[in-house]
């Protein structure tokens, strides 16, 4: 079913002086204004468009690309404050409204906020900055370790950075595992590090392979700088490994296992040695 607030490939069924009408199935024929129509568009062509309601609440199509669609989060700038709420720039000619009742705190022109786009009770696209009420519960997901995901960086905590995962759930990036600057509202690719027993999601900005490669390189660099020997092995206490190499025991064991199979190192009673 075709819905307002989504992008579709629709067929051109009629041409007029002010634009093209597209077949939107149960929504009927929807106008694509001439100013947004691709050059040389003709009847029976297919065109990719986003559907929304115009100022008179009529379905209309555009080839402009919104910064988010209904059901998604985005970091948007406030363009105007009015008697009914704040209007935010989301990439279309018509700004999107955040009603006063949907503002987590009063919005200021020129500032940007993370918002969630939804359809109101009249099928108009609106936004809310009360994002905690729309982020899903931790146990209602099917994410898996090492899965590639899209993140929107939220607030920082004592542990690290909260991030919205694939427009649906909260996850956590631990600050001691982040080696780049992150800013509120930033969109970035990440990975599912692990799913905790309570369903909460731990994240990483590096894939499992990238982490293993990095750990392997750290170990080899240490060995080369210390006459080919490191006084730690797979039975060493986690704290000793962390203090010496800056990685967890699990990461260390995976890395030395791979290096041993590649015959880069040998594992001795009191440590590891570069071959």
C-alpha positions in Angstrom: 0.0 0.0 0.0 1.3 3.4 -0.9 1.5 5.8 2.0 2.2 9.5 2.6 5.8 10.1 3.9 7.5 7.5 1.8 9.5 7.4 -1.5 8.2 5.4 -4.4 8.8 4.8 -8.1 5.5 5.8 -9.8 4.2 5.8 -13.4 3.3 9.0 -15.2 -0.3 8.8 -16.4 -1.1 12.4 -17.4 0.8 15.6 -18.4 -0.6 19.1 -17.9 0.8 22.6 -18.2 1.5 22.7 -14.4 3.0 19.2 -14.0 2.5 15.5 -14.3 0.0 13.2 -12.6 1.4 9.9 -11.2 -0.5 6.7 -10.5 -0.4 6.3 -6.7 -2.8 3.4 -6.6 -5.2 3.7 -3.7 -4.2 7.3 -3.2 -5.3 8.1 -6.8 -3.5 10.3 -9.2 -1.0 12.6 -7.5 0.5 15.8 -9.0 4.3 16.2 -9.5 4.7 19.9 -10.1 6.6 20.9 -13.2 9.3 22.6 -11.2 10.3 19.3 -9.7 9.9 17.1 -12.8 13.0 15.7 -14.5 13.8 17.0 -17.9 12.1 15.1 -20.8 9.7 13.3 -18.4 6.9 11.7 -20.5 3.7 9.7 -20.1 4.4 6.0 -19.2 7.8 6.9 -17.7 8.6 5.9 -14.1 9.9 8.5 -11.7 11.1 8.3 -8.1 9.2 10.7 -5.9 8.5 11.4 -2.2 4.9 11.9 -1.2 3.6 14.4 1.3 0.7 16.8 1.8 0.8 20.3 0.4 -0.4 23.5 2.3 -4.0 22.6 1.5 -3.5 19.0 2.8 -3.6 17.5 -0.7 -1.2 14.6 -1.6 1.6 15.9 -3.7 4.9 14.4 -5.1 8.4 15.8 -5.3 11.7 14.7 -6.6 13.4 16.6 -3.7 15.0 14.2 -1.2 13.9 14.7 2.4 16.5 14.3 5.2 14.2 11.7 6.7 11.0 9.9 6.0 8.1 9.0 8.3 9.3 6.5 10.9 12.9 7.9 10.9 15.0 10.2 13.0 17.0 13.2 11.7 19.0 16.1 13.1 17.2 19.2 11.8 17.6 22.9 12.1 14.7 25.2 13.2 13.9 27.8 10.6 10.9 29.5 12.2 8.8 29.7 15.4 5.1 30.3 15.0 1.9 30.3 17.1 1.5 26.5 16.4 5.0 25.4 16.9 8.5 25.3 15.3 9.2 24.6 11.6 12.3 22.7 10.7 14.2 22.4 7.4 14.0 18.8 6.3 15.1 19.3 2.6 11.7 20.1 1.0 10.2 23.4 0.0 7.6 23.0 2.8 9.2 22.8 6.3 8.1 20.2 8.8 6.2 21.2 11.9 7.1 20.3 15.5 3.9 21.2 17.5 4.5 22.8 20.9 3.2 19.6 22.6 5.8 17.5 20.8 8.8 19.7 21.9 11.0 18.2 24.6 12.0 21.7 25.4 11.2 25.0 23.7 13.0 25.2 20.3 15.1 28.1 19.2 15.5 29.3 15.6 19.0 28.4 14.3 19.5 25.5 16.7 19.2 21.8 15.6 17.5 18.9 17.3 17.1 15.2 16.9 13.5 14.6 15.9 11.3 11.7 14.8 8.9 12.0 11.8 5.4 10.7 12.1 1.9 11.1 10.6 -0.6 13.1 12.7 -4.3 12.2 12.9 -4.9 14.0 9.6 -2.0 12.2 7.7 0.1 15.3 7.8 3.8 14.8 8.3 5.0 16.2 11.6 7.9 15.8 14.0 8.6 15.3 17.7 11.7 15.9 19.7 10.3 13.7 22.5 12.3 10.8 21.1 12.4 8.6 24.1 8.7 7.9 23.7 9.2 6.5 20.2 12.5 4.6 20.6 11.5 0.9 21.0 12.2 -1.3 24.0 15.5 -3.1 24.2 14.1 -6.6 23.9 12.1 -5.8 20.8 14.8 -6.3 18.2 16.6 -8.9 16.1 20.0 -7.3 15.8 23.0 -9.6 15.8 26.7 -9.2 16.7 28.8 -7.7 13.9 25.8 -6.4 12.0 26.4 -3.2 10.1 24.0 -0.4 11.3 23.3 3.3 10.8 23.7 5.4 13.9 22.6 8.9 15.0 24.7 10.1 18.0 22.6 11.2 21.0 23.6 12.3 24.4 26.9 11.5 26.1 26.9 9.6 29.4 29.6 8.5 32.0 30.1 5.4 30.0 30.1 6.9 26.5 27.7 7.9 23.8 24.1 6.9 23.3 23.2 6.4 19.7 19.9 5.6 17.8 20.4 2.3 15.9 18.7 2.0 12.5 16.0 4.6 13.5 14.6 2.3 16.2 16.6 1.5 19.3 19.1 3.0 21.7 22.7 1.6 21.7 25.8 2.5 23.5 29.3 3.4 22.3 31.9 3.1 25.1 34.1 6.2 25.3 37.3 4.2 25.8 36.6 2.5 22.4 35.9 5.7 20.5 39.0 7.2 18.8 37.4 10.0 16.9 35.4 13.1 17.7 31.6 12.6 17.8 29.0 15.3 17.8 25.3 15.3 18.9 23.1 14.5 15.9 25.9 13.1 13.8 25.0 10.3 11.4 27.6 7.6 11.2 28.0 3.9 10.3 28.6 1.5 13.1 28.4 -2.2 14.1 26.6 -4.2 16.7 29.3 -5.2 19.2 27.2 -7.4 21.4 23.6 -7.9 22.7 23.6 -8.0 26.5 21.4 -10.4 28.4 18.9 -7.6 29.2 18.6 -6.9 25.4 20.6 -3.7 25.6 22.9 -3.0 22.6 26.6 -2.4 22.8 28.0 -0.7 19.7 31.3 -0.2 18.0 32.5 2.1 15.2 34.8 -0.7 13.9 33.9 -4.0 12.5 35.1 -7.2 14.2 37.7 -7.6 11.5 38.9 -4.1 11.9 39.2 -4.5 15.7 41.1 -7.8 15.2 43.4 -6.2 12.6 44.1 -3.3 14.9 44.9 -5.5 17.9 47.2 -7.6 15.8 49.0 -4.5 14.7 49.4 -3.2 18.3 50.8 -6.5 19.4 53.3 -6.7 16.5 54.4 -3.1 17.1 55.0 -3.8 20.8 57.0 -6.9 20.0 59.2 -5.0 17.5 59.8 -2.2 20.0 60.7 -4.7 22.8 63.2 -7.1 21.3 60.5 -9.3 20.0 59.0 -10.3 23.3 55.9 -9.4 25.4 55.5 -10.8 28.9 51.8 -11.7 28.5 50.0 -14.8 27.1 46.5 -16.3 27.0 46.6 -17.2 30.7 47.7 -13.7 31.8 45.2 -11.6 34.0 43.0 -9.2 32.0 44.3 -6.2 33.9 47.9 -7.0 32.9 47.0 -7.3 29.2 45.0 -4.1 29.3 47.9 -2.2 31.0 50.5 -3.5 28.6 48.6 -3.4 25.3 45.4 -1.4 25.9 43.0 -4.1 24.8 40.7 -6.6 26.5 41.8 -10.2 27.2 39.2 -11.5 24.7 40.6 -9.2 21.9 44.2 -10.2 22.9 43.4 -14.0 22.7 41.7 -13.7 19.3 44.6 -11.6 17.9 47.4 -13.9 19.2 45.5 -16.9 18.0 45.4 -15.5 14.5 49.1 -14.4 14.7 50.1 -17.9 15.9 48.3 -19.6 13.0 50.0 -17.2 10.6 53.3 -18.2 12.3 54.1 -14.6 13.1 54.5 -15.4 16.8 55.2 -18.3 19.2 53.5 -18.7 22.5 55.8 -19.5 25.4 55.3 -20.1 29.1 56.0 -16.5 30.1 54.9 -14.6 27.1 54.7 -14.3 23.3 57.7 -14.0 21.0 58.0 -12.6 17.4 59.2 -15.2 15.0 
